[in-house]
Each structure stands twice: as structure tokens, then as C-alpha cells.
Amino acid sequence: MAELFDLVHDVVHFYPRLHGPQPRFVIVHAGERLLPELSPMLGLYAQRKLGGRGIEFRLGARVSKATAEDITLDSGETIPSRTLAWTAGNRPNPLVQQVMQPPFAVEPTMQVPGTPGLWALGDCARIPDPTGGVYPPTAQHAIREGKAVARNIAAVLGGRRPVPFRFGGLGVLVSLGHRTAAGEIGGRRVSGFLAWVLWRSVYLSKLPSVEKRLRVLADRTLDLVFPRDIALSTKDDRHA
Ligand SMILES: Cc1cc2nc3c(=O)[nH]c(=O)nc-3n(C[C@H](O)[C@H](O)[C@H](O)COP(=O)(O)OP(=O)(O)OC[C@H]3O[C@@H](n4cnc5c(N)ncnc54)[C@H](O)[C@@H]3O)c2cc1C
């Protein structure tokens, strides 16, 4: 939402005929606070930052219906909307549904109960963690689960016992637009511009080659001094 807000406000001056009400942004969230992955303090920080820009919230609410013109919440409230970004989860791959039963829980070793030789990991498995919860479906976990499951399969083939998956997580960073972010890294809370620089650096470091990293770094450095570089692609030249 933060990115969408920045994009719209960066380009709205290209549309001088757009008069009247300003674009409206509403976050509908089933939880009682934003960003439950972060500490309450950082969740409130995010809410304050986004709210300060005029982004509205409907917390503890669910969308019950969406049409091309509006969305309806379970409270009965209707919000006029032409753009709906749905981020509230997905559904398991049909193949996974064929071979595993909901809720797709596996052993801590990532073995599928009742099916010897079948292993599940990443987004398609609920892997128990030592605190009684389950590991979150994120890439930082999936990458490590992949290595752990390979070691476990080799162990079983070699006649050894597989070991439970254990990973404490590296941290969480979330961009809040306007060159701010919030996050927790190694148990430490970070927010504001420093967190945003960290967020960008982490994703830069994940790019696959030095050439790509340099290209993106150059682009991002130019972004600091020039306005957003936008292009409108359309088949209709009248709008070009
Ligand atoms: C928009 C978005 C943003 C995200 N941002 C982050 C982030 O910032 N940080 C983070 O840690 N995580 C993030 N995640 C989560 C992260 O992407 C996933 O947790 C991670 O990719 C899961 O890895 P996976 O290997 O389980 O599944 P996937 O990466 O989905 O890989 C599954 C693969 O299986 C293939 N496949 C599907 N069906 C078949 C079939 N029948 N036969 C063969 N192959 C098949 C698919 O094509 C795919 O390549 C994000 C996810 C989304 C959607």
C-alpha cells in the first residue's frame, strides 16, 4: 500500500484533468493491528507513518464481497474502489492437495506423516517450530528447509535418523514508502530511513550477479536525486 501510495502521488501531476477528491487508500486487515510479524511497537509505528499520509485502516475487518466498483466488508460497510490488491493468502497447489491432507502439517523433520518417502517443505508445509507454532512461509525459511531436507533424505538413505528442522530466522524488514521502513534484525528493532537503507541493501545483496547489483544500485542512486522514472505502456497512442 505504501508503494502504491507513493506511485500514485508521484504521477498524479501528469493528469492535470484529474480534479476533485484525492485518491483514497484503505487497508483492510483481519488482525487488530498492522504487521503482526513485528513487535507491537513497530506495528504501531507503521500505522502512524501510513496514517499520517492519509491512508485509512479498517482493522479487525474482512472483505466479504468485491465488485468492479466497490468492496463490502463483513461489517456491512461498502467502500467504493476501482483497484483492489488482494494479499490475504492463496490456496494450496492441486498436486499438494492430492498427496497431503489439510492442514498440511509435517513432522519436524519435514516427513509427511503416514507416507514414507514423502517430504514437504516451503510454502506447502506446516513445519512445527520448537515454540509450538509453525515456521512462517518465507523465502529465508524455504531456502534453509531445502538444504535441511536434502541432508535428511541423505541420512535416511544412509540408514541414519533425520533431524528436526531448526532455524531462528534472520529478521523481518518492511518498506513503508517515503524512504522509511520498519523491522527487526537479530532481535533489534529498526525503523525510519536507516531501516529503509537496510531493506534496500538486503534485497540488493540477493540479486543474482555483480552486474545486476551494480545496475540496480546505479538506478537506485539516481532515484535519490531524480523523480520516479515512469513509463505508460498502452496500445492506444492517444494516451502515450
Ligand atoms: C509477493 C510476494 C512477496 C514475498 N516477499 C518475500 C520476502 O520479502 N521475503 C521472504 O522471505 N519471502 C517472501 N515471500 C515468500 C516466498 O516467496 C516464499 O515463501 C518462497 O518462495 C517459498 O518457496 P517454495 O520453494 O516453497 O515455493 P515457490 O518459491 O513458490 O516454488 C515452488 C515451485 O514449484 C513449481 N511448481 C508448481 N507446481 C509444480 C508442478 N506440478 N510440477 C513441478 N513444479 C511445480 C512452481 O513453478 C515454483 O517454481 C513473498 C511471496 C510473495 C508471493
The ligand as a Tripos MOL2 file, in Angstrom:
@<TRIPOS>MOLECULE
LIG
   53    58     1     0     0
SMALL
NO_CHARGES

@<TRIPOS>ATOM
      1 C1          4.5200  -11.1710   -3.4930 C.3       1 LIG1
      2 C2          5.3760  -11.9960   -2.5440 C.ar      1 LIG1
      3 C3          6.3980  -11.3660   -1.8380 C.ar      1 LIG1
      4 C4          7.1960  -12.1060   -0.9870 C.ar      1 LIG1
      5 N1          8.2060  -11.4710   -0.3110 N.ar      1 LIG1
      6 C5          9.0180  -12.1790    0.4850 C.ar      1 LIG1
      7 C6         10.0930  -11.5470    1.1470 C.ar      1 LIG1
      8 O1         10.3010  -10.3320    1.0190 O.2       1 LIG1
      9 N2         10.8920  -12.2930    1.9390 N.ar      1 LIG1
     10 C7         10.6930  -13.6330    2.1000 C.ar      1 LIG1
     11 O2         11.4730  -14.2640    2.8150 O.2       1 LIG1
     12 N3          9.6760  -14.2700    1.4900 N.ar      1 LIG1
     13 C8          8.8290  -13.5790    0.6850 C.ar      1 LIG1
     14 N4          7.7750  -14.2030    0.0580 N.ar      1 LIG1
     15 C9          7.5340  -15.6240    0.3160 C.3       1 LIG1
     16 C10         8.4770  -16.5040   -0.5070 C.3       1 LIG1
     17 O3          8.4340  -16.1150   -1.8700 O.3       1 LIG1
     18 C11         8.0250  -17.9590   -0.3790 C.3       1 LIG1
     19 O4          7.9000  -18.2880    0.9880 O.3       1 LIG1
     20 C12         9.0290  -18.9080   -1.0070 C.3       1 LIG1
     21 O5          9.1930  -18.6080   -2.3680 O.3       1 LIG1
     22 C13         8.5560  -20.3430   -0.8440 C.3       1 LIG1
     23 O6          9.4220  -21.1900   -1.5280 O.3       1 LIG1
     24 P1          8.8980  -22.5760   -2.0720 P.3       1 LIG1
     25 O7         10.0900  -23.2330   -2.6910 O.co2     1 LIG1
     26 O8          8.1510  -23.3070   -1.0120 O.co2     1 LIG1
     27 O9          7.8050  -22.2340   -3.1640 O.3       1 LIG1
     28 P2          7.9710  -21.4470   -4.5430 P.3       1 LIG1
     29 O10         9.0760  -20.4650   -4.4850 O.co2     1 LIG1
     30 O11         6.6000  -20.9980   -4.8770 O.co2     1 LIG1
     31 O12         8.4290  -22.6030   -5.5420 O.3       1 LIG1
     32 C14         7.5370  -23.6140   -5.9620 C.3       1 LIG1
     33 C15         7.9450  -24.0140   -7.3710 C.3       1 LIG1
     34 O13         7.2290  -25.1750   -7.7590 O.3       1 LIG1
     35 C16         6.8400  -25.0380   -9.0930 C.3       1 LIG1
     36 N5          5.7150  -25.9340   -9.3500 N.ar      1 LIG1
     37 C17         4.4150  -25.7450   -9.0380 C.ar      1 LIG1
     38 N6          3.6770  -26.7870   -9.4190 N.ar      1 LIG1
     39 C18         4.5290  -27.6820   -9.9650 C.ar      1 LIG1
     40 C19         4.3770  -28.9890  -10.5550 C.ar      1 LIG1
     41 N7          3.1780  -29.5650  -10.6410 N.pl3     1 LIG1
     42 N8          5.4780  -29.5960  -11.0170 N.ar      1 LIG1
     43 C20         6.6990  -29.0040  -10.9220 C.ar      1 LIG1
     44 N9          6.9010  -27.7890  -10.3850 N.ar      1 LIG1
     45 C21         5.8340  -27.1330   -9.9070 C.ar      1 LIG1
     46 C22         6.4930  -23.5750   -9.2240 C.3       1 LIG1
     47 O14         6.5410  -23.1640  -10.5750 O.3       1 LIG1
     48 C23         7.6100  -22.9290   -8.3980 C.3       1 LIG1
     49 O15         8.7540  -22.6560   -9.1540 O.3       1 LIG1
     50 C24         6.9660  -13.4880   -0.8230 C.ar      1 LIG1
     51 C25         5.9320  -14.1090   -1.5300 C.ar      1 LIG1
     52 C26         5.1350  -13.3710   -2.3850 C.ar      1 LIG1
     53 C27         4.0430  -14.0630   -3.1640 C.3       1 LIG1
@<TRIPOS>BOND
     1     1     2 1
     2     2     3 ar
     3     2    52 ar
     4     3     4 ar
     5     4     5 ar
     6     4    50 ar
     7     5     6 ar
     8     6     7 ar
     9     6    13 1
    10     7     8 2
    11     7     9 ar
    12     9    10 ar
    13    10    11 2
    14    10    12 ar
    15    12    13 ar
    16    13    14 ar
    17    14    15 1
    18    14    50 ar
    19    15    16 1
    20    16    17 1
    21    16    18 1
    22    18    19 1
    23    18    20 1
    24    20    21 1
    25    20    22 1
    26    22    23 1
    27    23    24 1
    28    24    25 2
    29    24    26 1
    30    24    27 1
    31    27    28 1
    32    28    29 2
    33    28    30 1
    34    28    31 1
    35    31    32 1
    36    32    33 1
    37    33    34 1
    38    33    48 1
    39    34    35 1
    40    35    36 1
    41    35    46 1
    42    36    37 ar
    43    36    45 ar
    44    37    38 ar
    45    38    39 ar
    46    39    40 ar
    47    39    45 ar
    48    40    41 1
    49    40    42 ar
    50    42    43 ar
    51    43    44 ar
    52    44    45 ar
    53    46    47 1
    54    46    48 1
    55    48    49 1
    56    50    51 ar
    57    51    52 ar
    58    52    53 1
@<TRIPOS>SUBSTRUCTURE
     1 LIG1         1 GROUP 0 **** ****
